[in-house]
Amino acid sequence: MADWSFLTTHARAMLFLADQPDARLRDVAAELGVTERTAFGIVVDLTEAGYVEKEREGRRNRYHIRRDLPLRDDIRRKRNLGELLDLLGPTEQGRASRRRRG
């Protein structure tokens, strides 16, 4: 039986980057079990869709997740990305966001 997941590689990448915003593409690829080229394509997709913003820090990128954006799903447009990420597990950006509000 083939391995499969309820979450797409894009969703898993988003969750990983929300928790590890300074991850390298090599780290993303290893986490997802894909090639670096595939990881690059996923990050480009997420960036072009506006869900991820890249900030250059020296020789590395730091990723910021746009938690306020609606999900890309016709059924759940009333929910935002941050709510989904919080449901899937605590992330660095979620904890920081709650500290700023609290």
C-alpha positions in Angstrom: 0.0 0.0 0.0 1.4 3.4 -1.0 2.0 6.1 1.7 -0.4 9.0 1.6 -1.5 11.9 3.7 -4.7 13.9 4.2 -2.5 17.0 3.8 -1.0 18.0 0.5 2.7 18.8 0.2 1.7 22.5 -0.1 -0.1 22.3 3.3 2.7 20.4 4.9 5.2 22.9 3.6 3.2 25.8 5.0 2.9 24.1 8.4 6.7 23.4 8.4 7.6 27.0 7.4 5.2 28.4 10.0 7.0 26.5 12.6 10.5 26.9 11.2 10.5 30.3 9.3 14.3 30.2 8.8 14.4 26.7 7.3 16.4 26.2 4.1 14.9 24.6 1.0 17.0 21.5 1.8 15.2 21.3 5.2 11.8 21.7 3.6 12.6 19.0 1.0 13.8 16.6 3.8 10.6 17.2 5.9 8.3 16.6 2.9 10.3 13.7 1.5 10.7 15.4 -1.9 13.6 16.8 -4.0 14.9 20.3 -3.4 13.6 21.3 -6.8 10.1 20.2 -5.8 10.4 22.0 -2.5 11.5 25.1 -4.4 8.4 24.8 -6.7 6.1 24.5 -3.7 7.5 27.5 -2.0 7.3 29.5 -5.3 3.6 28.4 -5.6 2.9 29.5 -2.0 4.7 32.8 -2.5 3.0 33.6 -5.8 -0.4 32.9 -4.2 0.5 35.4 -1.4 0.4 32.9 1.4 4.2 33.1 2.1 6.4 36.1 2.0 10.2 35.7 1.8 12.5 38.1 3.5 16.3 37.9 2.8 18.5 37.7 5.9 22.1 37.6 4.9 22.5 34.5 2.7 19.3 32.9 3.9 15.6 33.5 3.5 13.1 33.9 6.4 9.5 33.0 5.6 6.5 34.8 6.9 3.1 33.1 6.6 0.1 35.4 5.8 -2.2 33.8 8.5 -5.0 36.3 7.8 -5.6 35.1 4.2 -8.7 33.0 3.5 -8.2 29.3 2.6 -8.0 28.5 -1.0 -11.1 26.3 -0.8 -14.6 27.2 -2.0 -16.2 25.4 0.9 -14.2 27.0 3.7 -13.6 30.6 2.5 -14.9 31.8 5.9 -11.8 30.4 7.6 -8.4 31.8 7.3 -5.0 30.2 7.1 -4.0 30.9 10.7 -7.1 29.0 11.9 -6.0 26.0 9.9 -2.4 26.2 11.1 -3.5 26.5 14.7 -5.8 23.5 14.3 -2.9 21.4 13.0 -0.6 22.2 15.8 1.3 25.1 17.5 3.7 27.0 15.3 6.3 29.7 16.0 4.3 32.3 14.2 1.0 31.3 16.0 2.6 31.5 19.4 4.2 34.9 18.5 0.8 36.2 17.2 -0.9 35.2 20.5 1.8 36.9 22.6 1.3 40.2 20.7 -2.5 40.1 21.2 -2.3 38.9 24.8 
